[in-house]
């Protein structure tokens, strides 16, 4: 009999398959410790095989489509203050440019004034619309995941 016990991996394989090297089989036949370990693994594996998958206590088929429609539904009641905030920010940007035009005009000396103003308004508008859309999508998803 070998005095070195089987490794955990060998014990688990023996418990699952019942097959092992002849030296391992001889060791297990004489070693109470390894026999107990194999018996424990066999009990564990039999319980795992017999266990049923847990079922939720609610009907998920009815819940998920409702959440999806809620996420994809347009939400217009919260958008008004975002658009007013956006308009105010663009107004402050334009007012700042006009107020400090003499100080910063050297930066934009190669660009016409009207082209510069239109470019800034256009870029800030595009950026603001993207941010509003991103924020709206975030809010819808959070509401769907955490209904109150």
C-alpha positions in Angstrom: 0.0 0.0 0.0 1.2 3.5 -0.9 1.4 5.9 2.0 0.9 8.9 -0.2 -2.8 9.8 -0.5 -4.5 10.5 -3.8 -4.7 14.1 -4.9 -8.1 15.9 -4.8 -8.2 15.6 -8.6 -7.6 11.9 -8.5 -10.2 11.4 -5.8 -12.8 13.3 -7.8 -12.0 11.4 -11.0 -12.3 8.1 -9.1 -15.6 9.2 -7.6 -17.0 10.2 -11.0 -15.7 7.4 -13.2 -14.6 4.7 -10.8 -11.6 4.2 -13.0 -8.0 4.8 -11.8 -4.5 3.5 -12.2 -4.0 0.1 -10.6 -1.7 1.7 -7.9 -4.6 4.1 -7.0 -7.1 1.3 -6.8 -4.9 -0.7 -4.5 -4.3 2.4 -2.3 -8.0 3.1 -2.1 -8.8 -0.4 -1.2 -6.6 -0.1 1.9 -6.9 3.6 2.8 -10.0 4.6 4.9 -9.2 8.3 4.5 -9.3 8.1 0.7 -12.4 5.9 0.8 -14.3 8.5 2.9 -13.2 11.3 0.6 -14.4 9.3 -2.5 -17.7 8.5 -0.7 -18.2 12.2 0.1 -17.5 13.2 -3.5 -19.9 10.6 -4.8 -22.7 11.8 -2.5 -22.0 15.4 -3.6 -22.1 14.5 -7.3 -25.4 12.5 -6.9 -27.0 15.5 -5.2 -25.9 17.8 -8.0 -27.3 15.4 -10.6 -30.6 15.1 -8.9 -31.0 18.8 -8.1 -33.6 20.7 -10.2 -32.9 24.1 -11.7 -34.5 26.8 -9.5 -37.6 28.4 -11.0 -38.5 32.0 -10.5 -41.7 32.7 -8.6 -43.0 35.1 -11.3 -43.7 34.8 -15.0 -40.6 36.2 -16.8 -42.3 35.9 -20.2 -44.8 38.5 -19.2 -42.3 40.7 -17.4 -39.6 41.1 -20.1 -41.7 42.4 -23.0 -43.2 45.0 -20.6 -39.7 46.2 -19.7 -38.6 46.4 -23.3 -41.6 48.4 -24.4 -41.0 50.7 -21.4 -37.3 51.2 -22.4 -38.2 51.9 -26.0 -41.2 54.2 -25.3 -40.6 57.9 -26.0 -40.3 60.0 -22.8 -41.1 63.6 -23.5 -42.1 64.9 -20.0 -38.5 65.2 -18.9 -37.0 66.6 -22.0 -38.2 70.2 -21.7 -35.8 71.2 -19.0 -32.9 69.6 -20.8 -33.6 71.6 -23.9 -33.9 74.8 -21.9 -30.6 74.1 -20.2 -29.1 73.4 -23.6 -30.4 76.7 -25.0 -29.1 78.6 -21.9 -25.7 77.0 -22.2 -25.4 77.9 -25.9 -26.6 81.4 -25.2 -23.9 81.8 -22.5 -21.3 80.5 -24.9 -22.3 83.0 -27.6 -22.6 85.9 -25.1 -19.1 85.1 -23.8 -17.7 85.0 -27.2 -19.3 88.4 -28.1 -18.2 89.9 -24.7 -14.6 88.9 -25.0 -14.3 89.1 -28.8 -11.7 91.8 -28.6 -9.5 89.6 -26.3 -9.8 86.3 -28.3 -10.3 87.5 -31.8 -6.7 86.9 -32.7 -7.4 83.1 -32.4 -10.1 83.3 -35.0 -8.6 85.9 -37.3 -8.5 83.7 -40.4 -12.2 82.7 -40.1 -15.1 85.0 -40.9 -17.2 86.1 -37.9 -20.5 84.6 -39.1 -18.8 81.3 -40.1 -17.3 81.1 -36.6 -20.5 81.7 -34.8 -22.4 79.3 -37.0 -19.8 76.6 -36.6 -19.8 77.0 -32.8 -23.6 76.9 -32.6 -23.8 73.9 -34.9 -21.1 71.9 -33.0 -22.5 72.8 -29.6 -26.0 71.8 -30.7 -24.9 68.5 -32.1 -23.0 67.8 -28.9 -25.9 68.8 -26.7 -28.4 66.6 -28.7 -26.1 63.6 -28.4 -25.8 64.2 -24.6 -29.5 64.6 -24.2 -30.2 61.4 -26.1 -27.6 59.5 -24.0 -29.0 60.8 -20.8 -32.6 59.9 -21.9 -31.6 56.4 -22.8 -29.8 56.0 -19.4 -32.9 57.2 -17.5 -35.2 54.9 -19.4 -33.0 51.9 -18.7 -32.6 52.7 -15.1 -36.4 53.1 -14.7 -37.0 49.8 -16.4 -34.4 48.0 -14.2 -35.6 49.6 -11.0 -39.3 50.2 -11.1 -40.8 52.0 -8.1 
